[in-house]
Amino acid sequence: MREILKDKSFRLSIILTLVFLVTGFTLLHYELVEYGWAFFVLLPIVTGLSVGALPNKWWSIFGLIVGLVFTLVGLVTLGLEGAMCGLMSLGLLLPFVFLGALISHLI
């Protein structure tokens, strides 16, 4: 457990995921963007690209998943989104996040 917490890629991927997703939700909440391709396609791909560029791929992907789950649980807990919305959005977010990570890995 200490190894994973000391890994810079793991910590940085959690921070990047939280920053991107919280920023995206804030823009959505203040109606600067709408639900659509920018929120459910572009934002996850950019998040995946940034996390995929980190040196330790496996820990960074694990950190991405932890950050994604933490963000969605936080949104549901704070009452900003419903539980069903959080679960259903995973089906939209995960493929595009991993697509972005794959593109970053291939580049």
N, C-alpha and C positions, 0 to 999 in steps of 0.2 A: 504494500500500500504506500509506503514511503517513497518507493521508486516512482510511482505514477505521480505523486504530488510534487516531486522534485523535477519532473520532466517539464522543460520550458514549453515544448510544443503543446502538451496537454493543457497547461495553464493558459497559454496564449490563445488556444482554440476556444476555450470556454469564454474568455474575455471577448474575442472577436464575434462569436456567436451571439452573446448577450448584447453587445453594442449594436450589431446589425439588426437583430430582431426587435429589440426595444426601440431603436430609432425608427424602424419600419412601422411598428405598431403605433408609435407616437404620431408619425405623419398621417397614419390612417385615422387615428382617434381625433385629430384636429382637422380632418377632412382636407388635407393637402394632397393626398392620393386616395384612390378608390380601390375597393376590392377588385382585383383583376390581374392582368398580366404583370404589372409592375410589382405588385405585392406578392403574388403566388408563384411567379416565374423568375423575374429578374432579380429580386432580392435574395431568394435561395441560391440562385446560380452564383451571384457575387459572393455570398457567404461561403459557398463551397469552393470557389476559386481562391479566396483568401486563406481558408483553412488548408486547402490542398497544397498550398505553396510552402507550408511549414516543413521543416526537415524530417521530423519523425512522424511518418504517415499514420501508423496505427494508433499512436497515442493521440494524435491530433483529431482523427476521426472519432475516437472514443470521447474526447473532450467536446467535439461538436455535438454528439448525441446527448451528452450530459447537459450542455448548454441549451440545446433545443428543448429537452424535457423540462429543465428548470424554468425556462421562459414560459412554456405552455402551462405548467402547473402554477406558476406565479400569476398568469393572466386569469386562470380559472379561480384561483384562491382569492384574488382581489376583486372578483366579480366583474372583470372587464370583458370576459368571454364566457360562454357556457361550456360545460364539460364536453358535450357532444361536438361543439364547434372545434374545440381543441383536438379531440381525437380525429375528427374528419379532416382537419387541416394537415395532419401528419401525412396522410395519403397524397396530398398535393405537394407538401414541402420536401419530404425526404427524397423523392426521385430527382428533383431539380438540384437539391443540395449535393447529392452524390454525383450528379452529372457535372456540376461545377468542379467538384474535387477531382473527378476523372479527367476533365479537360486540363486542369492545372497540373495533374500528374503527367499527362501525356506531353504537355508543352515543356 
